[in-house]
Amino acid sequence: MTLSAIVLSIVSIGVVVTMSLSLKILRKHGSTPMLKGMAVLLMALAVIWFGYFVVLLFF
């Protein structure tokens, strides 16, 4: 396994964990606008992270 593959797997695990956490927050406190915004922000950050690393690895 190369270093880039290891990094990519770690990042993807982080993305999955972040998304599941934000979904859990949404389910528990869906009525709170601030928490909903934070969950959406976390998801967006995770996706941006993932895209950034994919771009780094392939270009």
CORHU-V975721 format. One record per pair of residues at least 24 apart in sequence whose ideal C-beta (glycine too) atoms are under 10 Angstrom apart, sorted by the first residue. I is the first residue (numbers start at 1). J is the second residue. Records with the same first field share a line. If there is no record, write none. Layout:
I->J / J
This chain:
2->57
3->57
4->53 / 56 / 57 / 58
5->57
7->53 / 56 / 57
8->50 / 53 / 54 / 56 / 57
10->53
11->46 / 49 / 50 / 52 / 53 / 54 / 56 / 57
12->46 / 49 / 50 / 53 / 54
14->46 / 49 / 50 / 53
15->43 / 45 / 46 / 47 / 48 / 49 / 50 / 51 / 53
16->46 / 50
17->46
18->42 / 43 / 45 / 46 / 47 / 49 / 50
19->43 / 46 / 47
21->46
22->46
